[in-house]
Amino acid sequence: MRTTVTLDENMVRELVKISNAKSKTAAVAMAVKEQIRLAKLKKLADLLGKMDIDEAAILESQQADVKRAKWLDQLAEDSEEMS
C-alpha cells in the first residue's frame, strides 16, 4: 500500500543509517514492524500473572507430539523397508 507521510528529514537519515537499510522505504517499514512487535510484546507482558496455565495439559500435549513424531518416523522406516 502506498502512503504519503511527512517525516523529519534528519530523523529518517538517522534511521536509514542505524538500521543499515538500503532505502528510506525499507528503513521506515523496518521501524514500523519493530514498533508493532514491541506493542505486541508489551500486551503479552501485561498478561503475566493474569492467566492460569494448565501445566499438566501442556506436558500431555508435548508427550503426544513426541509420540506422534516417533510414529511418523516408524512409518517412514517401514515404508523404506518395503521399497
Secondary structure, DSSP 8 states (H G I E B T S, - for coil): --------HHHHHHHHHHHT-SSHHHHHHHHHHHHHHHHHHHHHHHHTTTS---HHHHHHHHHHHHHHHHHHHHHHHHHHHH-
